[in-house]
């Protein structure tokens, strides 16, 4: 199931989470800011240098550490180890 989840839903800008305990679920953390944007160099304050007068591609913002922490906690909480009181946070 994890492999199917990754193949079907994981994009290059997303993160894959899985807890390293028995029966843990997996989840895909979607990056809401996944699209790259092409902006004129002047919009980024580049008025001189090699990029001046051309377009610049701006990459997506990274996923926040809080989102990663919450996703990891969610994977643990949905595991068999949590249900059997083997793991506590």
N, C-alpha and C positions, 0 to 999 in steps of 0.2 A: 504494500500500500504506500509506503514512504516513497518508493521509487516512482510510482505513478503520480503521486502528488508533486514531486519535483519536476517530472517531465511535462506534466500538464499545466502547472500554474507558476513555476518559478521563472522570473525574468532576470536578466543580467543585473539589474539594479536592486533586486530584492535580496532578502536574507533567509536562510533556511535554519530553523531551530529544532533541536532534538536533545532531550535530556539523556544522559548516559546512565540510565537506570532501567531495570526490567519493566516492560510494559508501558514505557513512556510514549506519549504521542509526539507527532511532528507537527510543525506549523511553518507556514511561509509568512514572513513579515513583509508586507507590501510597502514599497517606497512610494508614497503619494507624490513625491516630486521626482518622478522617474524620467520625465521627458527632458531631452537636451534642447536648448534654445540657441538659435543663431541670431546674434545681435551685431549691429554695426559697432566697430571698434570705438567710435566716438561716444556711444552710449555708456561705455565702460571707462571713459576718461582716457583712452589711448589716443592721444592727439599727435604723438610723435613715435618714431621707431618703425620697425618692420611691419607691425600690424596696423599702423595708421592707414585709414582709408579702406580697409578691408573688413570682412565679416569675421566674427570670432564665435566659435561654438563653446557654450557654457555647459558644463556637466551638471548632472542631477545632484541635489543635496543628499548627504548621507543620512541613513536612518539614525534616529536619536538613540543615545545609550539607554534612556528610560524605556523606550519601546522595546529594545532588545532585552532588557531586564524583565519587563512584564511578560514578554513572550516566553522567555525561559522559565519563569515562575509558573506560567500557565501550563507548559509542558510537564513540569514536575507535578503540579496539582492534579492533572488528569491521568497520572500514572498509577499502576498497581502498587508500587512501593508507597505512595502517599496514602492510598486507601487502606493498606495494611499497616500503617503507622511505622514504616521503616525509615522514612525520610521526613524531616521537619525543617521548616525554614526559620 
